[in-house]
Amino acid sequence: MRSSLVSFRAARVITTVVVLLFTRAGIANEGSSQVVPCDAPTAKHQLWLVNTRGASSCPSIEQTSRLRFWRCDPDYQWRKSSVNEVLAADDPETTTLIYVHENRVSEAESFGRAVQVFQQLSKFSPPEKRFRLIAVSWPSARIGHRQRPDVQIKSQRSEVHGFYLAWLVDQIHPDV
Protein backbone atom coordinates (compact mmCIF):
# COMPACT_ATOMS: atom_id res chain seq x y z
CA MET A 1 0.00 0.00 0.00
CA ARG A 2 2.79 2.42 0.90
CA SER A 3 4.58 2.01 -2.45
CA SER A 4 1.33 2.50 -4.38
CA LEU A 5 0.66 5.69 -2.38
CA VAL A 6 4.15 6.96 -3.24
CA SER A 7 3.61 6.10 -6.92
CA PHE A 8 0.17 7.74 -7.05
CA ARG A 9 1.33 10.94 -5.35
CA ALA A 10 4.51 11.04 -7.41
CA ALA A 11 2.55 10.66 -10.63
CA ARG A 12 0.13 13.38 -9.51
CA VAL A 13 2.88 15.86 -8.76
CA ILE A 14 5.18 14.90 -11.61
CA THR A 15 2.44 15.95 -14.01
CA THR A 16 3.11 19.48 -12.75
CA VAL A 17 6.89 19.21 -13.11
CA VAL A 18 8.43 22.09 -15.00
CA VAL A 19 11.26 20.98 -17.28
CA LEU A 20 12.97 23.80 -19.13
CA LEU A 21 16.34 23.86 -20.88
CA PHE A 22 18.52 26.91 -20.36
CA THR A 23 22.08 27.95 -21.06
CA ARG A 24 24.89 26.97 -18.74
CA ALA A 25 25.30 29.09 -15.61
CA GLY A 26 27.01 27.65 -12.54
CA ILE A 27 27.07 29.85 -9.44
CA ALA A 28 27.44 27.55 -6.46
CA ASN A 29 29.06 24.41 -5.21
CA GLU A 30 27.49 22.49 -2.34
CA GLY A 31 30.91 21.51 -1.09
CA SER A 32 31.76 25.09 -0.27
CA SER A 33 31.05 26.34 3.22
CA GLN A 34 30.52 29.94 2.16
CA VAL A 35 27.17 31.49 1.43
CA VAL A 36 26.78 31.91 -2.33
CA PRO A 37 24.82 34.73 -4.02
CA CYS A 38 21.68 33.98 -5.99
CA ASP A 39 18.95 36.11 -7.50
CA ALA A 40 16.59 36.89 -4.66
CA PRO A 41 13.17 35.35 -4.43
CA THR A 42 10.55 37.76 -3.24
CA ALA A 43 8.55 37.18 -0.10
CA LYS A 44 5.82 36.09 -2.49
CA HIS A 45 7.77 33.24 -4.16
CA GLN A 46 10.21 30.63 -2.82
CA LEU A 47 13.19 28.87 -4.38
CA TRP A 48 14.56 25.60 -2.97
CA LEU A 49 17.17 23.15 -4.25
CA VAL A 50 17.25 19.47 -3.29
CA ASN A 51 20.49 17.67 -4.10
CA THR A 52 20.27 13.86 -4.38
CA ARG A 53 23.89 13.46 -5.52
CA GLY A 54 25.09 12.26 -2.11
CA ALA A 55 22.54 9.45 -1.87
CA SER A 56 23.37 5.87 -2.79
CA SER A 57 22.64 4.27 -6.13
CA CYS A 58 20.78 1.61 -4.13
CA PRO A 59 17.72 3.60 -3.08
CA SER A 60 16.30 3.19 0.40
CA ILE A 61 14.46 5.32 2.92
CA GLU A 62 17.65 5.41 5.01
CA GLN A 63 19.49 7.09 2.12
CA THR A 64 17.08 10.03 2.18
CA SER A 65 19.08 11.37 5.11
CA ARG A 66 21.87 11.98 2.58
CA LEU A 67 19.78 14.39 0.52
CA ARG A 68 20.95 18.01 0.84
CA PHE A 69 18.62 21.01 0.88
CA TRP A 70 19.23 24.66 0.05
CA ARG A 71 17.02 27.76 0.08
CA CYS A 72 17.61 30.96 -1.82
CA ASP A 73 16.67 33.66 0.68
CA PRO A 74 15.39 37.19 -0.02
CA ASP A 75 18.81 38.48 1.10
CA TYR A 76 20.29 37.02 -2.11
CA GLN A 77 22.02 34.02 -0.51
CA TRP A 78 21.87 30.24 -0.96
CA ARG A 79 21.64 28.80 2.54
CA LYS A 80 21.80 25.20 3.67
CA SER A 81 18.39 24.01 4.77
CA SER A 82 16.58 20.78 5.67
CA VAL A 83 13.65 18.67 4.56
CA ASN A 84 11.77 19.95 7.62
CA GLU A 85 12.12 23.55 6.41
CA VAL A 86 10.93 22.61 2.91
CA LEU A 87 7.90 20.85 4.38
CA ALA A 88 7.20 23.68 6.82
CA ALA A 89 6.75 25.91 3.75
CA ASP A 90 3.83 23.74 2.56
CA ASP A 91 0.89 26.03 1.82
CA PRO A 92 -2.23 25.00 -0.12
CA GLU A 93 -2.52 28.59 -1.42
CA THR A 94 0.95 28.41 -3.01
CA THR A 95 1.56 26.42 -6.18
CA THR A 96 4.44 23.99 -5.76
CA LEU A 97 6.47 23.34 -8.91
CA ILE A 98 9.25 20.78 -9.26
CA TYR A 99 12.05 21.24 -11.77
CA VAL A 100 14.46 18.41 -12.60
CA HIS A 101 17.37 19.45 -14.82
CA GLU A 102 18.39 17.56 -17.92
CA ASN A 103 21.38 15.27 -18.50
CA ARG A 104 24.99 16.51 -18.31
CA VAL A 105 24.51 19.21 -15.69
CA SER A 106 27.18 19.57 -13.02
CA GLU A 107 26.39 20.15 -9.38
CA ALA A 108 27.45 23.80 -9.63
CA GLU A 109 25.40 24.33 -12.79
CA SER A 110 22.27 22.98 -11.08
CA PHE A 111 22.16 26.03 -8.78
CA GLY A 112 22.32 28.34 -11.80
CA ARG A 113 19.64 26.38 -13.64
CA ALA A 114 17.35 26.64 -10.62
CA VAL A 115 17.79 30.42 -10.58
CA GLN A 116 17.14 30.69 -14.32
CA VAL A 117 13.93 28.67 -14.11
CA PHE A 118 12.86 30.69 -11.07
CA GLN A 119 13.48 33.98 -12.89
CA GLN A 120 11.44 32.87 -15.89
CA LEU A 121 8.57 31.67 -13.71
CA SER A 122 8.65 34.91 -11.70
CA LYS A 123 8.65 37.00 -14.86
CA PHE A 124 5.56 35.33 -16.30
CA SER A 125 3.69 34.41 -13.12
CA PRO A 126 0.28 36.03 -12.68
CA PRO A 127 0.56 38.82 -10.05
CA GLU A 128 -2.09 37.27 -7.82
CA LYS A 129 -0.38 33.84 -7.69
CA ARG A 130 2.39 32.63 -5.36
CA PHE A 131 4.65 29.71 -6.13
CA ARG A 132 7.35 27.59 -4.57
CA LEU A 133 9.92 26.12 -6.95
CA ILE A 134 11.74 23.01 -5.77
CA ALA A 135 14.67 22.26 -8.08
CA VAL A 136 16.10 18.75 -7.93
CA SER A 137 19.79 18.18 -8.65
CA TRP A 138 20.80 14.61 -9.53
CA PRO A 139 24.18 13.13 -10.61
CA SER A 140 24.05 13.82 -14.34
CA ALA A 141 27.51 15.23 -15.12
CA ARG A 142 29.09 13.74 -18.25
CA ILE A 143 30.77 10.36 -17.79
CA GLY A 144 33.67 9.58 -20.10
CA HIS A 145 33.90 10.53 -23.75
CA ARG A 146 31.56 8.00 -25.36
CA GLN A 147 27.84 8.70 -25.58
CA ARG A 148 26.47 5.17 -25.19
CA PRO A 149 27.96 4.33 -21.75
CA ASP A 150 26.98 7.79 -20.51
CA VAL A 151 23.36 7.28 -21.57
CA GLN A 152 23.24 3.74 -20.13
CA ILE A 153 24.50 4.89 -16.73
CA LYS A 154 22.16 7.90 -16.70
CA SER A 155 19.21 5.65 -17.50
CA GLN A 156 19.91 3.68 -14.32
CA ARG A 157 20.60 6.80 -12.26
CA SER A 158 17.39 8.51 -13.32
CA GLU A 159 15.36 5.59 -11.96
CA VAL A 160 17.28 5.53 -8.69
CA HIS A 161 17.09 9.27 -8.13
CA GLY A 162 13.45 9.20 -9.22
CA PHE A 163 12.91 7.16 -6.04
CA TYR A 164 14.29 10.06 -3.98
CA LEU A 165 12.03 12.48 -5.85
CA ALA A 166 9.02 10.23 -5.15
CA TRP A 167 10.01 10.10 -1.47
CA LEU A 168 10.13 13.91 -1.31
CA VAL A 169 6.78 14.26 -3.07
CA ASP A 170 5.30 11.75 -0.61
CA GLN A 171 6.42 14.00 2.28
CA ILE A 172 4.56 17.05 0.92
CA HIS A 173 1.12 17.54 2.45
CA PRO A 174 -1.62 16.14 0.14
CA ASP A 175 -3.49 19.47 0.09
CA VAL A 176 -0.43 21.13 -1.44
C-alpha positions in Angstrom: 0.0 0.0 0.0 2.8 2.4 0.9 4.6 2.0 -2.4 1.3 2.5 -4.4 0.7 5.7 -2.4 4.1 7.0 -3.2 3.6 6.1 -6.9 0.2 7.7 -7.0 1.3 10.9 -5.3 4.5 11.0 -7.4 2.6 10.7 -10.6 0.1 13.4 -9.5 2.9 15.9 -8.8 5.2 14.9 -11.6 2.4 16.0 -14.0 3.1 19.5 -12.7 6.9 19.2 -13.1 8.4 22.1 -15.0 11.3 21.0 -17.3 13.0 23.8 -19.1 16.3 23.9 -20.9 18.5 26.9 -20.4 22.1 28.0 -21.1 24.9 27.0 -18.7 25.3 29.1 -15.6 27.0 27.7 -12.5 27.1 29.8 -9.4 27.4 27.5 -6.5 29.1 24.4 -5.2 27.5 22.5 -2.3 30.9 21.5 -1.1 31.8 25.1 -0.3 31.1 26.3 3.2 30.5 29.9 2.2 27.2 31.5 1.4 26.8 31.9 -2.3 24.8 34.7 -4.0 21.7 34.0 -6.0 19.0 36.1 -7.5 16.6 36.9 -4.7 13.2 35.3 -4.4 10.5 37.8 -3.2 8.5 37.2 -0.1 5.8 36.1 -2.5 7.8 33.2 -4.2 10.2 30.6 -2.8 13.2 28.9 -4.4 14.6 25.6 -3.0 17.2 23.1 -4.2 17.2 19.5 -3.3 20.5 17.7 -4.1 20.3 13.9 -4.4 23.9 13.5 -5.5 25.1 12.3 -2.1 22.5 9.4 -1.9 23.4 5.9 -2.8 22.6 4.3 -6.1 20.8 1.6 -4.1 17.7 3.6 -3.1 16.3 3.2 0.4 14.5 5.3 2.9 17.6 5.4 5.0 19.5 7.1 2.1 17.1 10.0 2.2 19.1 11.4 5.1 21.9 12.0 2.6 19.8 14.4 0.5 20.9 18.0 0.8 18.6 21.0 0.9 19.2 24.7 0.1 17.0 27.8 0.1 17.6 31.0 -1.8 16.7 33.7 0.7 15.4 37.2 0.0 18.8 38.5 1.1 20.3 37.0 -2.1 22.0 34.0 -0.5 21.9 30.2 -1.0 21.6 28.8 2.5 21.8 25.2 3.7 18.4 24.0 4.8 16.6 20.8 5.7 13.6 18.7 4.6 11.8 19.9 7.6 12.1 23.5 6.4 10.9 22.6 2.9 7.9 20.8 4.4 7.2 23.7 6.8 6.7 25.9 3.7 3.8 23.7 2.6 0.9 26.0 1.8 -2.2 25.0 -0.1 -2.5 28.6 -1.4 1.0 28.4 -3.0 1.6 26.4 -6.2 4.4 24.0 -5.8 6.5 23.3 -8.9 9.2 20.8 -9.3 12.1 21.2 -11.8 14.5 18.4 -12.6 17.4 19.5 -14.8 18.4 17.6 -17.9 21.4 15.3 -18.5 25.0 16.5 -18.3 24.5 19.2 -15.7 27.2 19.6 -13.0 26.4 20.2 -9.4 27.5 23.8 -9.6 25.4 24.3 -12.8 22.3 23.0 -11.1 22.2 26.0 -8.8 22.3 28.3 -11.8 19.6 26.4 -13.6 17.3 26.6 -10.6 17.8 30.4 -10.6 17.1 30.7 -14.3 13.9 28.7 -14.1 12.9 30.7 -11.1 13.5 34.0 -12.9 11.4 32.9 -15.9 8.6 31.7 -13.7 8.6 34.9 -11.7 8.7 37.0 -14.9 5.6 35.3 -16.3 3.7 34.4 -13.1 0.3 36.0 -12.7 0.6 38.8 -10.1 -2.1 37.3 -7.8 -0.4 33.8 -7.7 2.4 32.6 -5.4 4.6 29.7 -6.1 7.4 27.6 -4.6 9.9 26.1 -7.0 11.7 23.0 -5.8 14.7 22.3 -8.1 16.1 18.8 -7.9 19.8 18.2 -8.6 20.8 14.6 -9.5 24.2 13.1 -10.6 24.0 13.8 -14.3 27.5 15.2 -15.1 29.1 13.7 -18.2 30.8 10.4 -17.8 33.7 9.6 -20.1 33.9 10.5 -23.8 31.6 8.0 -25.4 27.8 8.7 -25.6 26.5 5.2 -25.2 28.0 4.3 -21.8 27.0 7.8 -20.5 23.4 7.3 -21.6 23.2 3.7 -20.1 24.5 4.9 -16.7 22.2 7.9 -16.7 19.2 5.6 -17.5 19.9 3.7 -14.3 20.6 6.8 -12.3 17.4 8.5 -13.3 15.4 5.6 -12.0 17.3 5.5 -8.7 17.1 9.3 -8.1 13.4 9.2 -9.2 12.9 7.2 -6.0 14.3 10.1 -4.0 12.0 12.5 -5.8 9.0 10.2 -5.2 10.0 10.1 -1.5 10.1 13.9 -1.3 6.8 14.3 -3.1 5.3 11.8 -0.6 6.4 14.0 2.3 4.6 17.0 0.9 1.1 17.5 2.5 -1.6 16.1 0.1 -3.5 19.5 0.1 -0.4 21.1 -1.4 
